[in-house]
Amino acid sequence: MKLPDLRQLPATAKAQAWGLAVGFALALLATDRMGLSVPAFFLGFAGTWAVWETLFGLKLGARMTNTTRWIALCIALGLMLPWGGFLFAYALSALRG
């Protein structure tokens, strides 16, 4: 598998990648600090990402342009997605008692 050249990615893809990196680091730190299950975090994050891309990825991807509005939305989406893993780990911990 060949990784894409980051200089040729559109601005919206770079914004979402930045948001994912920051959101992932913050959510993983919160998961670790609260003593929640890190494997459950990864499972929840992967599930959240897969569901999001399945439901909304193609619909939004076709309409995105390199405007400030879409770049801000991509950053917000990137920051939001990893917290699904945190919520999943928190829910499992609460169910466990």
C-alpha positions in Angstrom: 0.0 0.0 0.0 1.4 3.4 -1.0 0.8 6.3 1.3 -0.3 9.5 -0.4 1.9 12.5 -0.8 0.8 14.9 2.0 1.6 18.0 -0.1 -0.9 17.0 -2.7 -3.8 16.4 -0.3 -6.7 18.9 -0.3 -6.9 21.4 2.6 -10.0 19.6 4.0 -8.1 16.3 4.2 -5.2 18.0 6.0 -7.6 19.7 8.4 -9.3 16.4 9.2 -6.0 14.6 9.7 -4.9 17.3 12.1 -8.1 17.1 14.0 -7.9 13.3 14.2 -4.3 13.5 15.5 -5.1 16.0 18.2 -8.5 14.5 19.1 -6.9 11.0 19.3 -4.1 12.2 21.6 -6.5 14.0 23.9 -9.1 11.1 24.0 -6.4 8.5 24.6 -4.9 10.6 27.4 -8.3 11.0 29.0 -8.9 7.3 28.7 -5.6 6.5 30.3 -5.9 9.0 33.1 -9.4 7.8 34.0 -8.2 4.2 34.1 -10.4 3.0 31.4 -9.7 0.1 29.0 -7.4 1.2 26.2 -8.3 -1.7 24.0 -12.0 -0.8 24.4 -11.0 2.8 23.4 -9.4 1.5 20.2 -12.4 -0.7 19.4 -14.8 2.1 20.0 -12.7 4.6 18.0 -12.5 2.2 15.1 -16.2 1.5 15.3 -17.1 5.2 15.4 -14.9 6.0 12.5 -16.3 3.1 10.4 -19.9 4.1 11.1 -19.2 7.7 10.4 -17.5 7.0 7.1 -20.2 4.6 6.1 -23.1 6.9 6.8 -21.7 10.3 6.0 -18.2 10.0 4.4 -19.2 9.8 0.7 -22.1 12.3 1.1 -19.9 15.0 2.6 -16.8 14.2 0.6 -18.6 14.9 -2.7 -19.7 18.4 -1.4 -16.5 19.6 0.2 -14.6 22.6 -1.1 -11.5 24.3 0.2 -13.5 27.1 2.0 -12.9 28.2 5.5 -16.3 26.7 6.5 -15.5 23.3 5.3 -12.0 23.4 6.8 -13.4 24.3 10.2 -16.0 21.5 9.9 -13.3 19.0 9.0 -11.2 20.0 12.0 -14.2 19.7 14.3 -15.1 16.3 12.8 -11.5 15.1 13.3 -11.6 16.3 16.9 -14.9 14.6 17.6 -14.4 11.1 16.2 -11.9 9.7 18.7 -14.2 10.7 21.6 -16.6 7.9 20.4 -13.9 5.5 21.6 -13.7 7.2 24.9 -17.4 7.0 25.4 -17.4 3.4 24.4 -14.6 2.6 27.0 -16.5 4.6 29.6 -19.7 2.8 29.0 -18.0 -0.6 29.2 -16.4 0.5 32.5 -19.8 1.6 33.9 -21.4 -1.6 32.8 -18.6 -3.6 34.4 -19.3 -1.8 37.7 
